[in-house]
Amino acid sequence: MCYTSEPPTPEYLFREQTVQIFSIRVRAPTDGLKWPLHVHGYVATRDSMDRNRNYLFRCARDNCQTLTQNDPFLLLTGPSRGVVFLDPITFEFQLKVKGKGESEDEMLAFGVFYYGDGNACARKLSMSIPHNRCTLEYEVALRPRSVEATISVKIVDGSWPENHRGQVVALTSGVDGEIVLLRSGDRELPVGSDGAIELSRRVVSVDLREKLTVAVDASLSGFLARGTAEFKPENYGTSHGVCDLGSCKIQVAVAWSLFVIVL
């Protein structure tokens, strides 16, 4: 959101090719590791913006994520800004499986790899990368002329339906697949006293020729209610829409920003 409130200055601010990360999945644990896995550590990228780590997953040992064979996806909390693709992107990872004591933790994946497939702008890719004791499967897509969309949601009328599970996803018209921003699972939906819903991740890359849709789902015993809000990308500023779930109305705010490249 660095340049959301500023009019674009052509010599400094750009629409850039970015990498949208949809999901990271742990597959085929080996060497004595078995499901469930209590995982902590991080996965991050470094790109052409500033070479700093941009965390996709970051989980402390005392708050590790439990992965099962039925749900082996890391709970992504990033990126904190769009991942710019001007030259190959570095993926860094250090994932451990929690043991009874810290000295008994076991390494699941450690190292780096480089992503540089610039020929896949129009489709989603699934990359299976073998690591120390598992395979990590990354679902990504290149977005050729994109801006950064930072999403927030807030209940502005009514209340969340009692005992219903919640999910917030983003979809873009150019690539199939949902970008999960929040999935409450069996936990209570994280709604603040002011109605704001705390998302796990907020940033999505959107090509200016596409449409962005934000969907909020409420489900109970197979019944699903979905409210959607649709947005046309902008170079800067904030757009607003409303998802109507019947029992409540949820305001969606999308802050748009261009990119500055530091050479």
Phi and psi restraints in degrees (value plus and minus 20) as a CYANA .aco file:
   2 CYS   PHI     -78.3   -38.3
   2 CYS   PSI     -55.8   -15.8
   3 TYR   PHI    -140.4  -100.4
   3 TYR   PSI       4.9    44.9
   4 THR   PHI     -85.3   -45.3
   4 THR   PSI     -60.6   -20.6
   5 SER   PHI    -112.5   -72.5
   5 SER   PSI     -19.9    20.1
   6 GLU   PHI    -129.6   -89.6
   6 GLU   PSI     115.9   155.9
   7 PRO   PHI     -81.1   -41.1
   7 PRO   PSI     124.4   164.4
   8 PRO   PHI     -86.4   -46.4
   8 PRO   PSI     115.9   155.9
   9 THR   PHI    -125.4   -85.4
   9 THR   PSI      89.0   129.0
  10 PRO   PHI     -74.8   -34.8
  10 PRO   PSI     -54.2   -14.2
  11 GLU   PHI     -97.2   -57.2
  11 GLU   PSI     -29.5    10.5
  12 TYR   PHI    -141.0  -101.0
  12 TYR   PSI     -53.0   -13.0
  13 LEU   PHI    -126.9   -86.9
  13 LEU   PSI     118.8   158.8
  14 PHE   PHI    -158.0  -118.0
  14 PHE   PSI     132.4   172.4
  15 ARG   PHI    -104.7   -64.7
  15 ARG   PSI     112.5   152.5
  16 GLU   PHI    -148.5  -108.5
  16 GLU   PSI     140.1   180.1
  17 GLN   PHI     -93.5   -53.5
  17 GLN   PSI     108.9   148.9
  18 THR   PHI    -149.1  -109.1
  18 THR   PSI     145.2   185.2
  19 VAL   PHI    -128.4   -88.4
  19 VAL   PSI     100.6   140.6
  20 GLN   PHI    -114.5   -74.5
  20 GLN   PSI     100.3   140.3
  21 ILE   PHI    -113.6   -73.6
  21 ILE   PSI      99.7   139.7
  22 PHE   PHI    -107.0   -67.0
  22 PHE   PSI     -67.8   -27.8
  23 SER   PHI    -181.7  -141.7
  23 SER   PSI     140.2   180.2
  24 ILE   PHI    -152.0  -112.0
  24 ILE   PSI     103.4   143.4
  25 ARG   PHI    -139.4   -99.4
  25 ARG   PSI     116.7   156.7
  26 VAL   PHI    -112.0   -72.0
  26 VAL   PSI     107.5   147.5
  27 ARG   PHI    -148.7  -108.7
  27 ARG   PSI     131.0   171.0
  28 ALA   PHI      29.7    69.7
  28 ALA   PSI      41.3    81.3
  29 PRO   PHI     -81.9   -41.9
  29 PRO   PSI     121.2   161.2
  30 THR   PHI    -149.2  -109.2
  30 THR   PSI    -197.5  -157.5
  31 ASP   PHI      37.1    77.1
  31 ASP   PSI      26.4    66.4
  32 GLY   PHI      68.7   108.7
  32 GLY   PSI     -27.7    12.3
  33 LEU   PHI    -101.3   -61.3
  33 LEU   PSI     114.0   154.0
  34 LYS   PHI    -154.4  -114.4
  34 LYS   PSI     135.0   175.0
  35 TRP   PHI     -87.2   -47.2
  35 TRP   PSI     127.5   167.5
  36 PRO   PHI     -97.2   -57.2
  36 PRO   PSI     135.7   175.7
  37 LEU   PHI    -132.6   -92.6
  37 LEU   PSI     108.1   148.1
  38 HIS   PHI    -118.3   -78.3
  38 HIS   PSI      79.5   119.5
  39 VAL   PHI    -124.7   -84.7
  39 VAL   PSI     117.2   157.2
  40 HIS   PHI    -159.2  -119.2
  40 HIS   PSI     146.6   186.6
  41 GLY   PHI     106.7   146.7
  41 GLY   PSI    -169.5  -129.5
  42 TYR   PHI    -171.7  -131.7
  42 TYR   PSI     136.7   176.7
  43 VAL   PHI    -150.4  -110.4
  43 VAL   PSI     110.9   150.9
  44 ALA   PHI    -162.6  -122.6
  44 ALA   PSI     141.3   181.3
  45 THR   PHI    -137.0   -97.0
  45 THR   PSI     138.5   178.5
  46 ARG   PHI    -149.0  -109.0
  46 ARG   PSI     113.0   153.0
  47 ASP   PHI    -153.6  -113.6
  47 ASP   PSI    -185.0  -145.0
  48 SER   PHI     -98.0   -58.0
  48 SER   PSI     -25.7    14.3
  49 MET   PHI     -89.4   -49.4
  49 MET   PSI     -75.3   -35.3
  50 ASP   PHI    -171.9  -131.9
  50 ASP   PSI     -20.3    19.7
  51 ARG   PHI      49.3    89.3
  51 ARG   PSI     -14.4    25.6
  52 ASN   PHI    -100.5   -60.5
  52 ASN   PSI     141.3   181.3
  53 ARG   PHI     -88.0   -48.0
  53 ARG   PSI     112.8   152.8
  54 ASN   PHI    -137.1   -97.1
  54 ASN   PSI      82.4   122.4
  55 TYR   PHI     -94.4   -54.4
  55 TYR   PSI     111.8   151.8
  56 LEU   PHI    -116.6   -76.6
  56 LEU   PSI     -58.8   -18.8
  57 PHE   PHI    -158.8  -118.8
  57 PHE   PSI     113.0   153.0
  58 ARG   PHI    -172.4  -132.4
  58 ARG   PSI      96.6   136.6
  59 CYS   PHI    -161.2  -121.2
  59 CYS   PSI     105.4   145.4
  60 ALA   PHI     -97.3   -57.3
  60 ALA   PSI     138.6   178.6
  61 ARG   PHI     -81.6   -41.6
  61 ARG   PSI     -58.0   -18.0
  62 ASP   PHI    -101.9   -61.9
  62 ASP   PSI     -16.7    23.3
  63 ASN   PHI    -159.9  -119.9
  63 ASN   PSI      24.6    64.6
  64 CYS   PHI     -90.0   -50.0
  64 CYS   PSI     141.7   181.7
  65 GLN   PHI    -118.4   -78.4
  65 GLN   PSI     114.8   154.8
  66 THR   PHI    -112.7   -72.7
  66 THR   PSI      98.1   138.1
  67 LEU   PHI    -122.3   -82.3
  67 LEU   PSI     118.6   158.6
  68 THR   PHI    -142.3  -102.3
  68 THR   PSI     149.0   189.0
  69 GLN   PHI     -83.5   -43.5
  69 GLN   PSI     -50.4   -10.4
  70 ASN   PHI    -102.7   -62.7
  70 ASN   PSI     -42.4    -2.4
  71 ASP   PHI    -158.7  -118.7
  71 ASP   PSI      59.6    99.6
  72 PRO   PHI    -117.6   -77.6
  72 PRO   PSI      -1.6    38.4
  73 PHE   PHI    -112.3   -72.3
  73 PHE   PSI     113.4   153.4
  74 LEU   PHI     -86.4   -46.4
  74 LEU   PSI     121.6   161.6
  75 LEU   PHI    -100.9   -60.9
  75 LEU   PSI      80.6   120.6
  76 LEU   PHI     -96.1   -56.1
  76 LEU   PSI     116.9   156.9
  77 THR   PHI    -137.3   -97.3
  77 THR   PSI     -15.0    25.0
  78 GLY   PHI    -169.4  -129.4
  78 GLY   PSI    -197.7  -157.7
  79 PRO   PHI     -99.2   -59.2
  79 PRO   PSI     143.0   183.0
  80 SER   PHI    -104.2   -64.2
  80 SER   PSI     -33.2     6.8
  81 ARG   PHI    -171.4  -131.4
  81 ARG   PSI     147.1   187.1
  82 GLY   PHI     -79.8   -39.8
  82 GLY   PSI     122.8   162.8
  83 VAL   PHI    -111.8   -71.8
  83 VAL   PSI      88.8   128.8
  84 VAL   PHI    -105.3   -65.3
  84 VAL   PSI     116.1   156.1
  85 PHE   PHI    -135.4   -95.4
  85 PHE   PSI      71.8   111.8
  86 LEU   PHI    -128.6   -88.6
  86 LEU   PSI     -52.2   -12.2
  87 ASP   PHI    -162.1  -122.1
  87 ASP   PSI     154.6   194.6
  88 PRO   PHI     -70.9   -30.9
  88 PRO   PSI     118.0   158.0
  89 ILE   PHI    -114.0   -74.0
  89 ILE   PSI     118.0   158.0
  90 THR   PHI    -112.0   -72.0
  90 THR   PSI     107.8   147.8
  91 PHE   PHI    -123.2   -83.2
  91 PHE   PSI     104.2   144.2
  92 GLU   PHI    -133.0   -93.0
  92 GLU   PSI     124.0   164.0
  93 PHE   PHI    -170.0  -130.0
  93 PHE   PSI     121.7   161.7
  94 GLN   PHI    -166.5  -126.5
  94 GLN   PSI      81.5   121.5
  95 LEU   PHI    -139.5   -99.5
  95 LEU   PSI     113.8   153.8
  96 LYS   PHI    -145.3  -105.3
  96 LYS   PSI     134.9   174.9
  97 VAL   PHI    -121.6   -81.6
  97 VAL   PSI     105.6   145.6
  98 LYS   PHI     -89.2   -49.2
  98 LYS   PSI     113.1   153.1
  99 GLY   PHI    -124.9   -84.9
  99 GLY   PSI    -191.6  -151.6
 100 LYS   PHI     -83.0   -43.0
 100 LYS   PSI     -58.6   -18.6
 101 GLY   PHI    -147.9  -107.9
 101 GLY   PSI     142.3   182.3
 102 GLU   PHI     -79.7   -39.7
 102 GLU   PSI     -53.3   -13.3
 103 SER   PHI     -88.3   -48.3
 103 SER   PSI     -36.1     3.9
 104 GLU   PHI    -119.4   -79.4
 104 GLU   PSI     -15.6    24.4
 105 ASP   PHI     -81.7   -41.7
 105 ASP   PSI     124.6   164.6
 106 GLU   PHI    -138.9   -98.9
 106 GLU   PSI     119.8   159.8
 107 MET   PHI     -92.5   -52.5
 107 MET   PSI     110.0   150.0
 108 LEU   PHI    -118.5   -78.5
 108 LEU   PSI     -65.9   -25.9
 109 ALA   PHI    -175.8  -135.8
 109 ALA   PSI     116.1   156.1
 110 PHE   PHI    -169.8  -129.8
 110 PHE   PSI     112.5   152.5
 111 GLY   PHI     122.2   162.2
 111 GLY   PSI    -177.4  -137.4
 112 VAL   PHI    -160.4  -120.4
 112 VAL   PSI     136.8   176.8
 113 PHE   PHI    -166.6  -126.6
 113 PHE   PSI     142.9   182.9
 114 TYR   PHI    -136.4   -96.4
 114 TYR   PSI     110.8   150.8
 115 TYR   PHI    -126.2   -86.2
 115 TYR   PSI     103.3   143.3
 116 GLY   PHI    -165.2  -125.2
 116 GLY   PSI       8.6    48.6
 117 ASP   PHI    -105.6   -65.6
 117 ASP   PSI      71.7   111.7
 118 GLY   PHI    -105.2   -65.2
 118 GLY   PSI     -14.1    25.9
 119 ASN   PHI    -120.6   -80.6
 119 ASN   PSI      -9.3    30.7
 120 ALA   PHI    -139.1   -99.1
 120 ALA   PSI      21.2    61.2
 121 CYS   PHI     -87.7   -47.7
 121 CYS   PSI     -50.5   -10.5
 122 ALA   PHI    -115.7   -75.7
 122 ALA   PSI     -14.7    25.3
 123 ARG   PHI    -168.5  -128.5
 123 ARG   PSI     143.2   183.2
 124 LYS   PHI    -107.7   -67.7
 124 LYS   PSI     117.4   157.4
 125 LEU   PHI    -129.9   -89.9
 125 LEU   PSI     124.8   164.8
 126 SER   PHI    -133.6   -93.6
 126 SER   PSI      95.9   135.9
 127 MET   PHI    -131.0   -91.0
 127 MET   PSI     101.6   141.6
 128 SER   PHI    -122.7   -82.7
 128 SER   PSI      92.9   132.9
 129 ILE   PHI    -134.4   -94.4
 129 ILE   PSI      94.0   134.0
 130 PRO   PHI     -91.8   -51.8
 130 PRO   PSI     116.0   156.0
 131 HIS   PHI    -144.5  -104.5
 131 HIS   PSI    -182.7  -142.7
 132 ASN   PHI     -73.4   -33.4
 132 ASN   PSI     -77.6   -37.6
 133 ARG   PHI    -154.0  -114.0
 133 ARG   PSI       2.6    42.6
 134 CYS   PHI    -185.1  -145.1
 134 CYS   PSI     157.3   197.3
 135 THR   PHI    -136.0   -96.0
 135 THR   PSI     112.7   152.7
 136 LEU   PHI    -123.0   -83.0
 136 LEU   PSI     107.3   147.3
 137 GLU   PHI    -127.5   -87.5
 137 GLU   PSI      98.2   138.2
 138 TYR   PHI    -126.1   -86.1
 138 TYR   PSI     109.8   149.8
 139 GLU   PHI    -126.0   -86.0
 139 GLU   PSI      98.0   138.0
 140 VAL   PHI    -157.9  -117.9
 140 VAL   PSI     145.1   185.1
 141 ALA   PHI    -169.0  -129.0
 141 ALA   PSI     121.9   161.9
 142 LEU   PHI    -107.6   -67.6
 142 LEU   PSI     113.9   153.9
 143 ARG   PHI    -134.6   -94.6
 143 ARG   PSI      93.3   133.3
 144 PRO   PHI     -91.0   -51.0
 144 PRO   PSI     -60.1   -20.1
 145 ARG   PHI    -151.1  -111.1
 145 ARG   PSI      55.5    95.5
 146 SER   PHI    -132.8   -92.8
 146 SER   PSI     139.2   179.2
 147 VAL   PHI    -138.1   -98.1
 147 VAL   PSI     146.5   186.5
 148 GLU   PHI    -114.1   -74.1
 148 GLU   PSI     108.7   148.7
 149 ALA   PHI    -133.8   -93.8
 149 ALA   PSI     101.3   141.3
 150 THR   PHI    -129.2   -89.2
 150 THR   PSI     100.2   140.2
 151 ILE   PHI    -127.4   -87.4
 151 ILE   PSI     118.3   158.3
 152 SER   PHI    -157.3  -117.3
 152 SER   PSI     130.4   170.4
 153 VAL   PHI    -154.2  -114.2
 153 VAL   PSI     128.7   168.7
 154 LYS   PHI    -173.7  -133.7
 154 LYS   PSI     113.3   153.3
 155 ILE   PHI     -94.9   -54.9
 155 ILE   PSI     101.0   141.0
 156 VAL   PHI    -133.3   -93.3
 156 VAL   PSI     -30.1     9.9
 157 ASP   PHI    -174.0  -134.0
 157 ASP   PSI     112.2   152.2
 158 GLY   PHI      59.6    99.6
 158 GLY   PSI    -179.9  -139.9
 159 SER   PHI    -164.4  -124.4
 159 SER   PSI     137.6   177.6
 160 TRP   PHI     -82.2   -42.2
 160 TRP   PSI     115.9   155.9
 161 PRO   PHI     -80.4   -40.4
 161 PRO   PSI     113.7   153.7
 162 GLU   PHI     -81.5   -41.5
 162 GLU   PSI     115.5   155.5
 163 ASN   PHI      47.4    87.4
 163 ASN   PSI     -13.1    26.9
 164 HIS   PHI    -105.2   -65.2
 164 HIS   PSI     120.4   160.4
 165 ARG   PHI     -94.8   -54.8
 165 ARG   PSI     136.8   176.8
 166 GLY   PHI    -149.3  -109.3
 166 GLY   PSI     129.4   169.4
 167 GLN   PHI    -169.8  -129.8
 167 GLN   PSI     119.4   159.4
 168 VAL   PHI    -144.8  -104.8
 168 VAL   PSI     107.3   147.3
 169 VAL   PHI    -152.4  -112.4
 169 VAL   PSI     137.6   177.6
 170 ALA   PHI    -138.5   -98.5
 170 ALA   PSI     124.2   164.2
 171 LEU   PHI    -154.5  -114.5
 171 LEU   PSI     123.1   163.1
 172 THR   PHI    -138.1   -98.1
 172 THR   PSI     127.1   167.1
 173 SER   PHI     -90.0   -50.0
 173 SER   PSI     -36.4     3.6
 174 GLY   PHI    -109.2   -69.2
 174 GLY   PSI     -36.4     3.6
 175 VAL   PHI    -156.7  -116.7
 175 VAL   PSI     113.1   153.1
 176 ASP   PHI     -90.4   -50.4
 176 ASP   PSI     126.3   166.3
 177 GLY   PHI      96.1   136.1
 177 GLY   PSI     130.7   170.7
 178 GLU   PHI    -118.9   -78.9
 178 GLU   PSI     120.9   160.9
 179 ILE   PHI    -121.7   -81.7
 179 ILE   PSI      89.5   129.5
 180 VAL   PHI     -96.5   -56.5
 180 VAL   PSI      99.8   139.8
 181 LEU   PHI    -117.1   -77.1
 181 LEU   PSI     -48.3    -8.3
 182 LEU   PHI    -179.5  -139.5
 182 LEU   PSI     114.8   154.8
 183 ARG   PHI    -158.6  -118.6
 183 ARG   PSI      92.0   132.0
 184 SER   PHI     -96.5   -56.5
 184 SER   PSI     -42.3    -2.3
 185 GLY   PHI      41.3    81.3
 185 GLY   PSI    -150.9  -110.9
 186 ASP   PHI    -110.0   -70.0
 186 ASP   PSI     -19.7    20.3
 187 ARG   PHI    -107.1   -67.1
 187 ARG   PSI     144.3   184.3
 188 GLU   PHI     -90.6   -50.6
 188 GLU   PSI     121.5   161.5
 189 LEU   PHI     -82.5   -42.5
 189 LEU   PSI     109.9   149.9
 190 PRO   PHI     -97.3   -57.3
 190 PRO   PSI      65.7   105.7
 191 VAL   PHI    -125.5   -85.5
 191 VAL   PSI     104.9   144.9
 192 GLY   PHI     -97.3   -57.3
 192 GLY   PSI     153.1   193.1
 193 SER   PHI     -84.4   -44.4
 193 SER   PSI     -43.3    -3.3
 194 ASP   PHI    -113.0   -73.0
 194 ASP   PSI     -14.3    25.7
 195 GLY   PHI      71.6   111.6
 195 GLY   PSI     -28.1    11.9
 196 ALA   PHI     -88.6   -48.6
 196 ALA   PSI     115.9   155.9
 197 ILE   PHI    -120.5   -80.5
 197 ILE   PSI     102.7   142.7
 198 GLU   PHI     -98.8   -58.8
 198 GLU   PSI      92.7   132.7
 199 LEU   PHI    -104.2   -64.2
 199 LEU   PSI     129.6   169.6
 200 SER   PHI     -91.5   -51.5
 200 SER   PSI     -58.6   -18.6
 201 ARG   PHI    -161.4  -121.4
 201 ARG   PSI     135.4   175.4
 202 ARG   PHI    -151.0  -111.0
 202 ARG   PSI     -39.4     0.6
 203 VAL   PHI    -121.2   -81.2
 203 VAL   PSI     110.6   150.6
 204 VAL   PHI    -151.5  -111.5
 204 VAL   PSI     124.0   164.0
 205 SER   PHI    -115.8   -75.8
 205 SER   PSI     110.7   150.7
 206 VAL   PHI    -150.3  -110.3
 206 VAL   PSI     103.9   143.9
 207 ASP   PHI     -86.8   -46.8
 207 ASP   PSI     119.6   159.6
 208 LEU   PHI     -83.3   -43.3
 208 LEU   PSI     -39.4     0.6
 209 ARG   PHI    -108.0   -68.0
 209 ARG   PSI     -22.7    17.3
 210 GLU   PHI    -121.6   -81.6
 210 GLU   PSI     159.1   199.1
 211 LYS   PHI    -137.1   -97.1
 211 LYS   PSI     125.7   165.7
 212 LEU   PHI    -126.2   -86.2
 212 LEU   PSI     109.1   149.1
 213 THR   PHI    -137.6   -97.6
 213 THR   PSI     109.9   149.9
 214 VAL   PHI    -129.1   -89.1
 214 VAL   PSI     106.5   146.5
 215 ALA   PHI    -139.6   -99.6
 215 ALA   PSI     117.5   157.5
 216 VAL   PHI    -136.4   -96.4
 216 VAL   PSI     104.6   144.6
 217 ASP   PHI    -131.2   -91.2
 217 ASP   PSI     119.8   159.8
 218 ALA   PHI    -145.5  -105.5
 218 ALA   PSI     108.9   148.9
 219 SER   PHI    -156.3  -116.3
 219 SER   PSI     129.0   169.0
 220 LEU   PHI    -174.6  -134.6
 220 LEU   PSI      99.4   139.4
 221 SER   PHI      31.3    71.3
 221 SER   PSI      25.5    65.5
 222 GLY   PHI      69.9   109.9
 222 GLY   PSI     -39.8     0.2
 223 PHE   PHI     -99.3   -59.3
 223 PHE   PSI     114.6   154.6
 224 LEU   PHI    -148.0  -108.0
 224 LEU   PSI     107.5   147.5
 225 ALA   PHI    -134.1   -94.1
 225 ALA   PSI     112.5   152.5
 226 ARG   PHI    -149.3  -109.3
 226 ARG   PSI     111.1   151.1
 227 GLY   PHI    -134.7   -94.7
 227 GLY   PSI     121.8   161.8
 228 THR   PHI    -150.3  -110.3
 228 THR   PSI     132.9   172.9
 229 ALA   PHI    -154.6  -114.6
 229 ALA   PSI     114.7   154.7
 230 GLU   PHI    -134.5   -94.5
 230 GLU   PSI     121.8   161.8
 231 PHE   PHI    -155.0  -115.0
 231 PHE   PSI     125.0   165.0
 232 LYS   PHI    -118.9   -78.9
 232 LYS   PSI     106.2   146.2
 233 PRO   PHI     -80.6   -40.6
 233 PRO   PSI     127.2   167.2
 234 GLU   PHI    -147.7  -107.7
 234 GLU   PSI     143.3   183.3
 235 ASN   PHI     -94.5   -54.5
 235 ASN   PSI     -52.3   -12.3
 236 TYR   PHI    -178.9  -138.9
 236 TYR   PSI     154.8   194.8
 237 GLY   PHI      74.6   114.6
 237 GLY   PSI    -197.1  -157.1
 238 THR   PHI    -148.0  -108.0
 238 THR   PSI     112.3   152.3
 239 SER   PHI    -126.8   -86.8
 239 SER   PSI     130.8   170.8
 240 HIS   PHI    -149.0  -109.0
 240 HIS   PSI     125.8   165.8
 241 GLY   PHI    -170.2  -130.2
 241 GLY   PSI     154.4   194.4
 242 VAL   PHI    -152.1  -112.1
 242 VAL   PSI     112.1   152.1
 243 CYS   PHI    -120.4   -80.4
 243 CYS   PSI     101.1   141.1
 244 ASP   PHI    -123.4   -83.4
 244 ASP   PSI      93.6   133.6
 245 LEU   PHI    -123.1   -83.1
 245 LEU   PSI     -12.9    27.1
 246 GLY   PHI      70.3   110.3
 246 GLY   PSI     -86.2   -46.2
 247 SER   PHI     -95.5   -55.5
 247 SER   PSI     -38.7     1.3
 248 CYS   PHI    -176.6  -136.6
 248 CYS   PSI     137.8   177.8
 249 LYS   PHI    -134.3   -94.3
 249 LYS   PSI     113.6   153.6
 250 ILE   PHI    -137.8   -97.8
 250 ILE   PSI     100.2   140.2
 251 GLN   PHI    -101.8   -61.8
 251 GLN   PSI     112.7   152.7
 252 VAL   PHI    -131.9   -91.9
 252 VAL   PSI     106.5   146.5
 253 ALA   PHI    -134.4   -94.4
 253 ALA   PSI     112.7   152.7
 254 VAL   PHI    -142.1  -102.1
 254 VAL   PSI      96.7   136.7
 255 ALA   PHI    -115.1   -75.1
 255 ALA   PSI     104.8   144.8
 256 TRP   PHI    -120.1   -80.1
 256 TRP   PSI     124.6   164.6
 257 SER   PHI    -172.0  -132.0
 257 SER   PSI     122.8   162.8
 258 LEU   PHI    -106.5   -66.5
 258 LEU   PSI    -197.3  -157.3
 259 PHE   PHI    -137.3   -97.3
 259 PHE   PSI     126.8   166.8
 260 VAL   PHI    -131.8   -91.8
 260 VAL   PSI     107.8   147.8
 261 ILE   PHI    -119.4   -79.4
 261 ILE   PSI     102.6   142.6
 262 VAL   PHI    -115.0   -75.0
 262 VAL   PSI      94.3   134.3
